[in-house]
C-alpha cells in the first residue's frame, strides 16, 4: 500500500510540480525523490518535523485536487494503456507491415516525451 501511494504521489508530482511553490517543491523532492526523513528535512530548513509533515500532507492534497480537476495523470495512463494495446494488436496481426510498426513506435515515442 505504501509503495502504491509513493508511486502515485511521485507521478502526480511529476505532472503538477510546476504549479507548486518553491518550498512545496523542495520538501516533496527531498521526501519522495531523495528519500529524506522528516527530521532531515526539518533540520535542513530549520523548522519542526511537524511543520514539514504538515506541508507535505497539504501538498499531497493539493496534488490530488489538481488531478481531480485536470486529470492529466489519468489521461496519460489511459493513453499509454491504449498505445500498448495497439502495439500488441499490430505485432500479433501485422508483424510484417514495417510501415505500420514504425508508425506505432513513433506514436509511443511521442507519448513518452
C-alpha positions in Angstrom: 0.0 0.0 0.0 2.8 2.4 0.9 4.6 1.7 -2.3 1.5 2.4 -4.3 0.9 5.7 -2.5 4.5 6.7 -3.1 4.3 5.8 -6.8 1.0 7.8 -7.1 2.4 10.9 -5.3 5.6 10.8 -7.4 3.5 10.5 -10.6 1.3 13.4 -9.5 4.4 15.4 -8.5 5.9 14.8 -12.0 2.8 16.3 -13.7 2.0 19.1 -11.4 5.4 20.1 -10.0 5.4 23.5 -11.9 2.2 24.5 -10.1 3.8 24.2 -6.6 5.6 26.8 -4.6 9.4 26.5 -4.2 9.1 25.3 -0.6 6.5 22.7 -1.6 8.8 21.5 -4.4 11.8 21.4 -2.1 10.0 19.4 0.6 8.4 16.9 -1.9 11.6 16.4 -3.8 13.6 15.7 -0.6 10.9 13.5 0.9 9.7 11.5 -2.1 12.5 11.9 -4.6 15.6 11.8 -2.4 14.1 9.7 0.5 15.0 12.2 3.2 13.3 11.7 6.6 11.0 14.4 8.1 13.8 15.1 10.7 16.4 15.6 8.0 14.2 18.0 6.1 13.3 19.8 9.3 17.0 20.2 10.1 17.9 21.5 6.7 15.2 24.1 6.7 15.4 24.9 10.5 11.7 24.1 11.1 10.0 21.5 13.2 9.3 18.0 12.0 5.6 18.8 12.4 5.9 21.7 10.1 7.5 19.5 7.4 4.9 16.8 7.9 2.0 19.3 7.6 3.5 20.9 4.5 4.0 17.5 2.8 0.4 16.3 3.6 -1.0 19.6 2.5 1.0 19.4 -0.8 -0.2 15.8 -1.3 -3.8 17.0 -1.0 -3.1 19.9 -3.4 -1.7 17.4 -6.0 -4.8 15.2 -5.6 -7.0 18.3 -6.1 -5.1 19.2 -9.3 -5.6 15.7 -10.6 -9.3 15.7 -9.8 -9.7 18.9 -11.8 -7.3 18.3 -14.7 -7.0 14.5 -15.0 -3.5 14.7 -16.5 -2.2 11.6 -14.8 -5.3 9.5 -15.6 -5.4 10.6 -19.2 -1.7 9.8 -19.6 -2.2 6.4 -18.1 -5.2 5.7 -20.3 -3.3 6.8 -23.5 -0.4 4.6 -22.5 -2.6 1.5 -22.0 -4.3 2.1 -25.3 -1.0 2.5 -27.1 0.2 -0.8 -25.6 -2.9 -2.5 -26.8 -2.4 -1.1 -30.3 1.2 -2.1 -30.3 0.3 -5.7 -29.3 -2.5 -5.9 -31.9 -0.2 -4.7 -34.6 2.5 -7.1 -33.5 0.1 -10.1 -33.5 -1.9 -9.3 -36.7 0.5 -7.3 -38.9 4.1 -8.4 -37.9 5.4 -7.9 -41.4 3.9 -4.4 -42.1 7.1 -2.4 -41.4 5.4 1.0 -42.0 2.6 0.3 -39.6 5.0 -1.0 -36.9 7.2 2.1 -37.5 4.1 4.4 -37.0 3.1 2.7 -33.8 6.7 3.0 -32.5 6.6 6.7 -33.3 3.3 7.1 -31.5 4.8 5.6 -28.4 7.9 7.8 -28.6 5.7 10.9 -28.8 3.7 9.8 -25.8 6.8 9.1 -23.7 8.1 12.7 -24.2 
